[in-house]
Amino acid sequence: MRYQPELEEIYQEFEPKILHYLSRMLGDQAAEDIAHEVFTKISRKIDSFKGISSFSTWIYRIATNAALD
């Protein structure tokens, strides 16, 4: 069984990183909106994480896709 961190742990670790990443792509205001969307998607899709890539890669892919949408 692979390790899946709790949502609070994910948020604490990745929220500043994702916010910075998205800010560089979209600007500060849009980044905040999209970051919220990213963490909503993570909470809904955490069970679909297969472990093929690293957990951070999976999260950044969600963020990238959200920014592109």
N, C-alpha and C positions, 0 to 999 in steps of 0.2 A: 504494500500500500504506500503510495507516495504522499509526502507531506504537503498539506495545503494550509497555509497560514490563515488565521482568523481575519475577518474583514477589517477589524480595527487595526491589526498589525500592518496589513497591506496599506491602509490609508495613511497611517503614521509614517511608514517608510517611503512610500512612493508619491504621496500628494505633493510635497515640495518639488520633487524631481520632475513630475509630470507637468506641474504648473509652470516651471521654468522652461521645459521643453516646448510646451504649447505657446508660451509667451513669445518665444523666439520665432515661432512660426506664424502666429496670428495676432500678436499684440496682447496687452494685459487683460483688457475687458473680455475679449472673446475667449481668451485662455481660461478664465475663471468659469465661464459658462460651459465650455467644452470639457474641462476637467471634471465638473460635476457630472456631466453625461458619461464620461469615461468610468468613473467610480460606480455609477449606477449600472452600467453594462458589466463591469467586473463582478458586482454582487449578484447579478442575474446569471452570469455565465461561468462562475467559478467552477462549477461541477463539470464543465466541458473541457477544462484544462487537462490535456492529455500527457503533459510532461515531455513531449517531443523536443521542444525548445526550452530554454530556461524560463522561469516564471517572469523575470523582468522583460525578456524579449516578448513574451505574450502580452504583457501589460502595455509595452510601448507600441506594439502592433495595434492594439485596440485604440490607443491614443492617436496614432497616425491616421488610422481609418476614420476616426471621429473628426479629426481636423480636416481631412480631405473631403468629407461629406459636407 
